[in-house]
Amino acid sequence: MVEECKKHNGIVTVFVSGSTAAVTTIEYQRGLKHDFSALLTRVAPINIKYVHYNT
């Protein structure tokens, strides 16, 4: 973990394996966890049937 290395300056390399993965950054503000979760639910709802899972 980055926090455990006790470094204050430097570069971190992040690698994500997978065709549908993504890495992003966002400024943390109060309420962000709730708002971001709600945004993702609107973009990709959990409670609908996705055709690509059934092929």
Chimera marker file (.cmm) of the C-alpha trace (Angstrom):
<marker_set name="trace">
<marker id="1" x="0.000" y="0.000" z="0.000" r="1" g="1" b="0" radius="0.5"/>
<marker id="2" x="1.139" y="3.516" z="-0.768" r="1" g="1" b="0" radius="0.5"/>
<marker id="3" x="0.190" y="4.776" z="2.705" r="1" g="1" b="0" radius="0.5"/>
<marker id="4" x="2.323" y="2.111" z="4.376" r="1" g="1" b="0" radius="0.5"/>
<marker id="5" x="5.555" y="3.087" z="2.597" r="1" g="1" b="0" radius="0.5"/>
<marker id="6" x="5.750" y="6.389" z="4.560" r="1" g="1" b="0" radius="0.5"/>
<marker id="7" x="6.925" y="8.372" z="1.514" r="1" g="1" b="0" radius="0.5"/>
<marker id="8" x="5.834" y="11.986" z="1.133" r="1" g="1" b="0" radius="0.5"/>
<marker id="9" x="6.953" y="12.615" z="-2.463" r="1" g="1" b="0" radius="0.5"/>
<marker id="10" x="7.324" y="10.439" z="-5.507" r="1" g="1" b="0" radius="0.5"/>
<marker id="11" x="5.564" y="8.695" z="-8.342" r="1" g="1" b="0" radius="0.5"/>
<marker id="12" x="3.175" y="5.761" z="-8.117" r="1" g="1" b="0" radius="0.5"/>
<marker id="13" x="2.521" y="3.539" z="-11.107" r="1" g="1" b="0" radius="0.5"/>
<marker id="14" x="-0.961" y="2.025" z="-11.279" r="1" g="1" b="0" radius="0.5"/>
<marker id="15" x="-1.676" y="-0.816" z="-13.688" r="1" g="1" b="0" radius="0.5"/>
<marker id="16" x="-5.158" y="-2.153" z="-14.336" r="1" g="1" b="0" radius="0.5"/>
<marker id="17" x="-5.533" y="-5.389" z="-16.221" r="1" g="1" b="0" radius="0.5"/>
<marker id="18" x="-8.789" y="-5.869" z="-18.086" r="1" g="1" b="0" radius="0.5"/>
<marker id="19" x="-10.669" y="-4.469" z="-21.040" r="1" g="1" b="0" radius="0.5"/>
<marker id="20" x="-13.381" y="-2.804" z="-18.955" r="1" g="1" b="0" radius="0.5"/>
<marker id="21" x="-11.231" y="-1.452" z="-16.129" r="1" g="1" b="0" radius="0.5"/>
<marker id="22" x="-10.455" y="2.199" z="-15.488" r="1" g="1" b="0" radius="0.5"/>
<marker id="23" x="-8.342" y="4.358" z="-13.216" r="1" g="1" b="0" radius="0.5"/>
<marker id="24" x="-9.298" y="7.924" z="-12.394" r="1" g="1" b="0" radius="0.5"/>
<marker id="25" x="-8.679" y="10.636" z="-9.859" r="1" g="1" b="0" radius="0.5"/>
<marker id="26" x="-11.172" y="12.884" z="-8.160" r="1" g="1" b="0" radius="0.5"/>
<marker id="27" x="-10.966" y="15.621" z="-5.559" r="1" g="1" b="0" radius="0.5"/>
<marker id="28" x="-12.448" y="14.388" z="-2.296" r="1" g="1" b="0" radius="0.5"/>
<marker id="29" x="-15.267" y="16.494" z="-0.889" r="1" g="1" b="0" radius="0.5"/>
<marker id="30" x="-17.858" y="15.812" z="1.787" r="1" g="1" b="0" radius="0.5"/>
<marker id="31" x="-20.685" y="13.733" z="0.303" r="1" g="1" b="0" radius="0.5"/>
<marker id="32" x="-18.525" y="12.417" z="-2.543" r="1" g="1" b="0" radius="0.5"/>
<marker id="33" x="-18.907" y="8.736" z="-1.651" r="1" g="1" b="0" radius="0.5"/>
<marker id="34" x="-22.690" y="9.041" z="-1.731" r="1" g="1" b="0" radius="0.5"/>
<marker id="35" x="-22.815" y="11.136" z="-4.910" r="1" g="1" b="0" radius="0.5"/>
<marker id="36" x="-20.335" y="8.973" z="-6.827" r="1" g="1" b="0" radius="0.5"/>
<marker id="37" x="-22.162" y="5.791" z="-5.889" r="1" g="1" b="0" radius="0.5"/>
<marker id="38" x="-25.466" y="7.326" z="-7.027" r="1" g="1" b="0" radius="0.5"/>
<marker id="39" x="-23.858" y="8.424" z="-10.306" r="1" g="1" b="0" radius="0.5"/>
<marker id="40" x="-22.571" y="4.921" z="-11.046" r="1" g="1" b="0" radius="0.5"/>
<marker id="41" x="-25.972" y="3.439" z="-10.266" r="1" g="1" b="0" radius="0.5"/>
<marker id="42" x="-27.555" y="5.751" z="-12.859" r="1" g="1" b="0" radius="0.5"/>
<marker id="43" x="-24.878" y="5.002" z="-15.476" r="1" g="1" b="0" radius="0.5"/>
<marker id="44" x="-24.852" y="1.219" z="-14.971" r="1" g="1" b="0" radius="0.5"/>
<marker id="45" x="-27.893" y="0.078" z="-12.964" r="1" g="1" b="0" radius="0.5"/>
<marker id="46" x="-27.529" y="-3.162" z="-11.032" r="1" g="1" b="0" radius="0.5"/>
<marker id="47" x="-31.178" y="-4.238" z="-11.209" r="1" g="1" b="0" radius="0.5"/>
<marker id="48" x="-31.548" y="-4.621" z="-14.989" r="1" g="1" b="0" radius="0.5"/>
<marker id="49" x="-30.809" y="-7.589" z="-17.226" r="1" g="1" b="0" radius="0.5"/>
<marker id="50" x="-27.696" y="-7.076" z="-19.344" r="1" g="1" b="0" radius="0.5"/>
<marker id="51" x="-27.690" y="-9.070" z="-22.597" r="1" g="1" b="0" radius="0.5"/>
<marker id="52" x="-23.905" y="-9.486" z="-22.726" r="1" g="1" b="0" radius="0.5"/>
<marker id="53" x="-23.950" y="-11.604" z="-19.551" r="1" g="1" b="0" radius="0.5"/>
<marker id="54" x="-26.199" y="-14.160" z="-21.245" r="1" g="1" b="0" radius="0.5"/>
<marker id="55" x="-24.313" y="-14.761" z="-24.482" r="1" g="1" b="0" radius="0.5"/>
<link id1="1" id2="2" r="1" g="1" b="0" radius="0.2"/>
<link id1="2" id2="3" r="1" g="1" b="0" radius="0.2"/>
<link id1="3" id2="4" r="1" g="1" b="0" radius="0.2"/>
<link id1="4" id2="5" r="1" g="1" b="0" radius="0.2"/>
<link id1="5" id2="6" r="1" g="1" b="0" radius="0.2"/>
<link id1="6" id2="7" r="1" g="1" b="0" radius="0.2"/>
<link id1="7" id2="8" r="1" g="1" b="0" radius="0.2"/>
<link id1="8" id2="9" r="1" g="1" b="0" radius="0.2"/>
<link id1="9" id2="10" r="1" g="1" b="0" radius="0.2"/>
<link id1="10" id2="11" r="1" g="1" b="0" radius="0.2"/>
<link id1="11" id2="12" r="1" g="1" b="0" radius="0.2"/>
<link id1="12" id2="13" r="1" g="1" b="0" radius="0.2"/>
<link id1="13" id2="14" r="1" g="1" b="0" radius="0.2"/>
<link id1="14" id2="15" r="1" g="1" b="0" radius="0.2"/>
<link id1="15" id2="16" r="1" g="1" b="0" radius="0.2"/>
<link id1="16" id2="17" r="1" g="1" b="0" radius="0.2"/>
<link id1="17" id2="18" r="1" g="1" b="0" radius="0.2"/>
<link id1="18" id2="19" r="1" g="1" b="0" radius="0.2"/>
<link id1="19" id2="20" r="1" g="1" b="0" radius="0.2"/>
<link id1="20" id2="21" r="1" g="1" b="0" radius="0.2"/>
<link id1="21" id2="22" r="1" g="1" b="0" radius="0.2"/>
<link id1="22" id2="23" r="1" g="1" b="0" radius="0.2"/>
<link id1="23" id2="24" r="1" g="1" b="0" radius="0.2"/>
<link id1="24" id2="25" r="1" g="1" b="0" radius="0.2"/>
<link id1="25" id2="26" r="1" g="1" b="0" radius="0.2"/>
<link id1="26" id2="27" r="1" g="1" b="0" radius="0.2"/>
<link id1="27" id2="28" r="1" g="1" b="0" radius="0.2"/>
<link id1="28" id2="29" r="1" g="1" b="0" radius="0.2"/>
<link id1="29" id2="30" r="1" g="1" b="0" radius="0.2"/>
<link id1="30" id2="31" r="1" g="1" b="0" radius="0.2"/>
<link id1="31" id2="32" r="1" g="1" b="0" radius="0.2"/>
<link id1="32" id2="33" r="1" g="1" b="0" radius="0.2"/>
<link id1="33" id2="34" r="1" g="1" b="0" radius="0.2"/>
<link id1="34" id2="35" r="1" g="1" b="0" radius="0.2"/>
<link id1="35" id2="36" r="1" g="1" b="0" radius="0.2"/>
<link id1="36" id2="37" r="1" g="1" b="0" radius="0.2"/>
<link id1="37" id2="38" r="1" g="1" b="0" radius="0.2"/>
<link id1="38" id2="39" r="1" g="1" b="0" radius="0.2"/>
<link id1="39" id2="40" r="1" g="1" b="0" radius="0.2"/>
<link id1="40" id2="41" r="1" g="1" b="0" radius="0.2"/>
<link id1="41" id2="42" r="1" g="1" b="0" radius="0.2"/>
<link id1="42" id2="43" r="1" g="1" b="0" radius="0.2"/>
<link id1="43" id2="44" r="1" g="1" b="0" radius="0.2"/>
<link id1="44" id2="45" r="1" g="1" b="0" radius="0.2"/>
<link id1="45" id2="46" r="1" g="1" b="0" radius="0.2"/>
<link id1="46" id2="47" r="1" g="1" b="0" radius="0.2"/>
<link id1="47" id2="48" r="1" g="1" b="0" radius="0.2"/>
<link id1="48" id2="49" r="1" g="1" b="0" radius="0.2"/>
<link id1="49" id2="50" r="1" g="1" b="0" radius="0.2"/>
<link id1="50" id2="51" r="1" g="1" b="0" radius="0.2"/>
<link id1="51" id2="52" r="1" g="1" b="0" radius="0.2"/>
<link id1="52" id2="53" r="1" g="1" b="0" radius="0.2"/>
<link id1="53" id2="54" r="1" g="1" b="0" radius="0.2"/>
<link id1="54" id2="55" r="1" g="1" b="0" radius="0.2"/>
</marker_set>
